[in-house]
């Protein structure tokens, strides 16, 4: 399974610190949902969605970026 971050408005994928790309082929694979969610929340990247791609599924799966997906208790350690 591959895990990407995508901007919900322009549909561009996070590639690296140098920018964004149009296709998932050049996008950064976060490897798991907690890592992608933490990166988006720590960087205050909004409005983002998590995109899951897997060979056994015909379509991608999209999820909102939520603190609950992070490892540990993200909401407590990042409270304002």
Chimera marker file (.cmm) of the C-alpha trace (Angstrom):
<marker_set name="trace">
<marker id="1" x="0.000" y="0.000" z="0.000" r="1" g="1" b="0" radius="0.5"/>
<marker id="2" x="1.158" y="3.531" z="-0.773" r="1" g="1" b="0" radius="0.5"/>
<marker id="3" x="0.131" y="6.543" z="1.302" r="1" g="1" b="0" radius="0.5"/>
<marker id="4" x="0.178" y="10.060" z="-0.147" r="1" g="1" b="0" radius="0.5"/>
<marker id="5" x="-0.898" y="13.548" z="0.859" r="1" g="1" b="0" radius="0.5"/>
<marker id="6" x="-2.941" y="15.527" z="-1.658" r="1" g="1" b="0" radius="0.5"/>
<marker id="7" x="-4.238" y="19.079" z="-1.611" r="1" g="1" b="0" radius="0.5"/>
<marker id="8" x="-8.027" y="18.906" z="-1.748" r="1" g="1" b="0" radius="0.5"/>
<marker id="9" x="-8.354" y="22.126" z="-3.761" r="1" g="1" b="0" radius="0.5"/>
<marker id="10" x="-5.860" y="21.741" z="-6.603" r="1" g="1" b="0" radius="0.5"/>
<marker id="11" x="-5.440" y="17.921" z="-6.355" r="1" g="1" b="0" radius="0.5"/>
<marker id="12" x="-1.631" y="18.183" z="-6.320" r="1" g="1" b="0" radius="0.5"/>
<marker id="13" x="0.385" y="15.620" z="-4.358" r="1" g="1" b="0" radius="0.5"/>
<marker id="14" x="3.137" y="16.408" z="-1.844" r="1" g="1" b="0" radius="0.5"/>
<marker id="15" x="6.480" y="15.498" z="-3.445" r="1" g="1" b="0" radius="0.5"/>
<marker id="16" x="9.124" y="16.992" z="-1.163" r="1" g="1" b="0" radius="0.5"/>
<marker id="17" x="10.232" y="20.303" z="0.291" r="1" g="1" b="0" radius="0.5"/>
<marker id="18" x="10.676" y="21.681" z="-3.210" r="1" g="1" b="0" radius="0.5"/>
<marker id="19" x="7.033" y="21.391" z="-4.111" r="1" g="1" b="0" radius="0.5"/>
<marker id="20" x="4.037" y="19.543" z="-5.403" r="1" g="1" b="0" radius="0.5"/>
<marker id="21" x="3.374" y="17.233" z="-8.358" r="1" g="1" b="0" radius="0.5"/>
<marker id="22" x="0.334" y="16.412" z="-10.455" r="1" g="1" b="0" radius="0.5"/>
<marker id="23" x="0.637" y="12.625" z="-10.330" r="1" g="1" b="0" radius="0.5"/>
<marker id="24" x="1.124" y="10.079" z="-7.585" r="1" g="1" b="0" radius="0.5"/>
<marker id="25" x="4.011" y="8.515" z="-9.510" r="1" g="1" b="0" radius="0.5"/>
<marker id="26" x="6.302" y="11.349" z="-8.424" r="1" g="1" b="0" radius="0.5"/>
<marker id="27" x="4.655" y="11.910" z="-5.020" r="1" g="1" b="0" radius="0.5"/>
<marker id="28" x="6.280" y="11.087" z="-1.700" r="1" g="1" b="0" radius="0.5"/>
<marker id="29" x="5.064" y="7.785" z="-0.244" r="1" g="1" b="0" radius="0.5"/>
<marker id="30" x="4.641" y="8.241" z="3.517" r="1" g="1" b="0" radius="0.5"/>
<marker id="31" x="4.349" y="4.488" z="4.009" r="1" g="1" b="0" radius="0.5"/>
<marker id="32" x="1.588" y="4.653" z="6.605" r="1" g="1" b="0" radius="0.5"/>
<marker id="33" x="-1.366" y="6.785" z="7.636" r="1" g="1" b="0" radius="0.5"/>
<marker id="34" x="0.003" y="7.975" z="11.015" r="1" g="1" b="0" radius="0.5"/>
<marker id="35" x="3.166" y="9.346" z="9.383" r="1" g="1" b="0" radius="0.5"/>
<marker id="36" x="1.186" y="11.188" z="6.683" r="1" g="1" b="0" radius="0.5"/>
<marker id="37" x="-1.291" y="12.634" z="9.177" r="1" g="1" b="0" radius="0.5"/>
<marker id="38" x="1.449" y="13.829" z="11.533" r="1" g="1" b="0" radius="0.5"/>
<marker id="39" x="3.366" y="15.472" z="8.671" r="1" g="1" b="0" radius="0.5"/>
<marker id="40" x="0.262" y="17.328" z="7.457" r="1" g="1" b="0" radius="0.5"/>
<marker id="41" x="-0.726" y="18.445" z="10.948" r="1" g="1" b="0" radius="0.5"/>
<marker id="42" x="2.786" y="19.446" z="12.035" r="1" g="1" b="0" radius="0.5"/>
<marker id="43" x="3.240" y="21.456" z="8.839" r="1" g="1" b="0" radius="0.5"/>
<marker id="44" x="-0.251" y="22.909" z="9.072" r="1" g="1" b="0" radius="0.5"/>
<marker id="45" x="-0.801" y="21.814" z="5.494" r="1" g="1" b="0" radius="0.5"/>
<marker id="46" x="-4.421" y="22.456" z="4.683" r="1" g="1" b="0" radius="0.5"/>
<marker id="47" x="-6.723" y="21.500" z="3.195" r="1" g="1" b="0" radius="0.5"/>
<marker id="48" x="-5.127" y="18.087" z="2.766" r="1" g="1" b="0" radius="0.5"/>
<marker id="49" x="-6.418" y="14.574" z="2.373" r="1" g="1" b="0" radius="0.5"/>
<marker id="50" x="-4.683" y="11.236" z="2.762" r="1" g="1" b="0" radius="0.5"/>
<marker id="51" x="-4.750" y="9.069" z="-0.345" r="1" g="1" b="0" radius="0.5"/>
<marker id="52" x="-4.293" y="5.293" z="-0.116" r="1" g="1" b="0" radius="0.5"/>
<marker id="53" x="-3.400" y="3.245" z="-3.173" r="1" g="1" b="0" radius="0.5"/>
<marker id="54" x="-3.221" y="-0.513" z="-3.170" r="1" g="1" b="0" radius="0.5"/>
<marker id="55" x="-2.851" y="-3.002" z="-6.025" r="1" g="1" b="0" radius="0.5"/>
<marker id="56" x="-5.803" y="-5.080" z="-4.835" r="1" g="1" b="0" radius="0.5"/>
<marker id="57" x="-8.246" y="-2.146" z="-4.844" r="1" g="1" b="0" radius="0.5"/>
<marker id="58" x="-9.641" y="-0.811" z="-8.128" r="1" g="1" b="0" radius="0.5"/>
<marker id="59" x="-9.798" y="2.788" z="-6.866" r="1" g="1" b="0" radius="0.5"/>
<marker id="60" x="-7.899" y="4.969" z="-4.457" r="1" g="1" b="0" radius="0.5"/>
<marker id="61" x="-9.221" y="5.534" z="-0.970" r="1" g="1" b="0" radius="0.5"/>
<marker id="62" x="-9.236" y="9.062" z="0.450" r="1" g="1" b="0" radius="0.5"/>
<marker id="63" x="-9.375" y="10.019" z="4.109" r="1" g="1" b="0" radius="0.5"/>
<marker id="64" x="-9.419" y="13.329" z="5.944" r="1" g="1" b="0" radius="0.5"/>
<marker id="65" x="-6.325" y="14.338" z="7.906" r="1" g="1" b="0" radius="0.5"/>
<marker id="66" x="-7.240" y="13.815" z="11.563" r="1" g="1" b="0" radius="0.5"/>
<marker id="67" x="-5.147" y="13.909" z="14.735" r="1" g="1" b="0" radius="0.5"/>
<marker id="68" x="-6.671" y="10.560" z="15.707" r="1" g="1" b="0" radius="0.5"/>
<marker id="69" x="-4.666" y="8.888" z="12.942" r="1" g="1" b="0" radius="0.5"/>
<marker id="70" x="-1.333" y="9.914" z="14.485" r="1" g="1" b="0" radius="0.5"/>
<marker id="71" x="0.663" y="7.540" z="16.639" r="1" g="1" b="0" radius="0.5"/>
<marker id="72" x="0.263" y="8.359" z="20.311" r="1" g="1" b="0" radius="0.5"/>
<marker id="73" x="-1.889" y="11.154" z="21.651" r="1" g="1" b="0" radius="0.5"/>
<marker id="74" x="-1.330" y="13.932" z="19.117" r="1" g="1" b="0" radius="0.5"/>
<marker id="75" x="-4.183" y="16.135" z="20.340" r="1" g="1" b="0" radius="0.5"/>
<marker id="76" x="-2.763" y="16.342" z="23.878" r="1" g="1" b="0" radius="0.5"/>
<marker id="77" x="0.833" y="17.079" z="22.863" r="1" g="1" b="0" radius="0.5"/>
<marker id="78" x="-0.227" y="19.734" z="20.303" r="1" g="1" b="0" radius="0.5"/>
<marker id="79" x="-2.957" y="21.500" z="22.254" r="1" g="1" b="0" radius="0.5"/>
<marker id="80" x="-3.017" y="25.272" z="21.838" r="1" g="1" b="0" radius="0.5"/>
<link id1="1" id2="2" r="1" g="1" b="0" radius="0.2"/>
<link id1="2" id2="3" r="1" g="1" b="0" radius="0.2"/>
<link id1="3" id2="4" r="1" g="1" b="0" radius="0.2"/>
<link id1="4" id2="5" r="1" g="1" b="0" radius="0.2"/>
<link id1="5" id2="6" r="1" g="1" b="0" radius="0.2"/>
<link id1="6" id2="7" r="1" g="1" b="0" radius="0.2"/>
<link id1="7" id2="8" r="1" g="1" b="0" radius="0.2"/>
<link id1="8" id2="9" r="1" g="1" b="0" radius="0.2"/>
<link id1="9" id2="10" r="1" g="1" b="0" radius="0.2"/>
<link id1="10" id2="11" r="1" g="1" b="0" radius="0.2"/>
<link id1="11" id2="12" r="1" g="1" b="0" radius="0.2"/>
<link id1="12" id2="13" r="1" g="1" b="0" radius="0.2"/>
<link id1="13" id2="14" r="1" g="1" b="0" radius="0.2"/>
<link id1="14" id2="15" r="1" g="1" b="0" radius="0.2"/>
<link id1="15" id2="16" r="1" g="1" b="0" radius="0.2"/>
<link id1="16" id2="17" r="1" g="1" b="0" radius="0.2"/>
<link id1="17" id2="18" r="1" g="1" b="0" radius="0.2"/>
<link id1="18" id2="19" r="1" g="1" b="0" radius="0.2"/>
<link id1="19" id2="20" r="1" g="1" b="0" radius="0.2"/>
<link id1="20" id2="21" r="1" g="1" b="0" radius="0.2"/>
<link id1="21" id2="22" r="1" g="1" b="0" radius="0.2"/>
<link id1="22" id2="23" r="1" g="1" b="0" radius="0.2"/>
<link id1="23" id2="24" r="1" g="1" b="0" radius="0.2"/>
<link id1="24" id2="25" r="1" g="1" b="0" radius="0.2"/>
<link id1="25" id2="26" r="1" g="1" b="0" radius="0.2"/>
<link id1="26" id2="27" r="1" g="1" b="0" radius="0.2"/>
<link id1="27" id2="28" r="1" g="1" b="0" radius="0.2"/>
<link id1="28" id2="29" r="1" g="1" b="0" radius="0.2"/>
<link id1="29" id2="30" r="1" g="1" b="0" radius="0.2"/>
<link id1="30" id2="31" r="1" g="1" b="0" radius="0.2"/>
<link id1="31" id2="32" r="1" g="1" b="0" radius="0.2"/>
<link id1="32" id2="33" r="1" g="1" b="0" radius="0.2"/>
<link id1="33" id2="34" r="1" g="1" b="0" radius="0.2"/>
<link id1="34" id2="35" r="1" g="1" b="0" radius="0.2"/>
<link id1="35" id2="36" r="1" g="1" b="0" radius="0.2"/>
<link id1="36" id2="37" r="1" g="1" b="0" radius="0.2"/>
<link id1="37" id2="38" r="1" g="1" b="0" radius="0.2"/>
<link id1="38" id2="39" r="1" g="1" b="0" radius="0.2"/>
<link id1="39" id2="40" r="1" g="1" b="0" radius="0.2"/>
<link id1="40" id2="41" r="1" g="1" b="0" radius="0.2"/>
<link id1="41" id2="42" r="1" g="1" b="0" radius="0.2"/>
<link id1="42" id2="43" r="1" g="1" b="0" radius="0.2"/>
<link id1="43" id2="44" r="1" g="1" b="0" radius="0.2"/>
<link id1="44" id2="45" r="1" g="1" b="0" radius="0.2"/>
<link id1="45" id2="46" r="1" g="1" b="0" radius="0.2"/>
<link id1="46" id2="47" r="1" g="1" b="0" radius="0.2"/>
<link id1="47" id2="48" r="1" g="1" b="0" radius="0.2"/>
<link id1="48" id2="49" r="1" g="1" b="0" radius="0.2"/>
<link id1="49" id2="50" r="1" g="1" b="0" radius="0.2"/>
<link id1="50" id2="51" r="1" g="1" b="0" radius="0.2"/>
<link id1="51" id2="52" r="1" g="1" b="0" radius="0.2"/>
<link id1="52" id2="53" r="1" g="1" b="0" radius="0.2"/>
<link id1="53" id2="54" r="1" g="1" b="0" radius="0.2"/>
<link id1="54" id2="55" r="1" g="1" b="0" radius="0.2"/>
<link id1="55" id2="56" r="1" g="1" b="0" radius="0.2"/>
<link id1="56" id2="57" r="1" g="1" b="0" radius="0.2"/>
<link id1="57" id2="58" r="1" g="1" b="0" radius="0.2"/>
<link id1="58" id2="59" r="1" g="1" b="0" radius="0.2"/>
<link id1="59" id2="60" r="1" g="1" b="0" radius="0.2"/>
<link id1="60" id2="61" r="1" g="1" b="0" radius="0.2"/>
<link id1="61" id2="62" r="1" g="1" b="0" radius="0.2"/>
<link id1="62" id2="63" r="1" g="1" b="0" radius="0.2"/>
<link id1="63" id2="64" r="1" g="1" b="0" radius="0.2"/>
<link id1="64" id2="65" r="1" g="1" b="0" radius="0.2"/>
<link id1="65" id2="66" r="1" g="1" b="0" radius="0.2"/>
<link id1="66" id2="67" r="1" g="1" b="0" radius="0.2"/>
<link id1="67" id2="68" r="1" g="1" b="0" radius="0.2"/>
<link id1="68" id2="69" r="1" g="1" b="0" radius="0.2"/>
<link id1="69" id2="70" r="1" g="1" b="0" radius="0.2"/>
<link id1="70" id2="71" r="1" g="1" b="0" radius="0.2"/>
<link id1="71" id2="72" r="1" g="1" b="0" radius="0.2"/>
<link id1="72" id2="73" r="1" g="1" b="0" radius="0.2"/>
<link id1="73" id2="74" r="1" g="1" b="0" radius="0.2"/>
<link id1="74" id2="75" r="1" g="1" b="0" radius="0.2"/>
<link id1="75" id2="76" r="1" g="1" b="0" radius="0.2"/>
<link id1="76" id2="77" r="1" g="1" b="0" radius="0.2"/>
<link id1="77" id2="78" r="1" g="1" b="0" radius="0.2"/>
<link id1="78" id2="79" r="1" g="1" b="0" radius="0.2"/>
<link id1="79" id2="80" r="1" g="1" b="0" radius="0.2"/>
</marker_set>
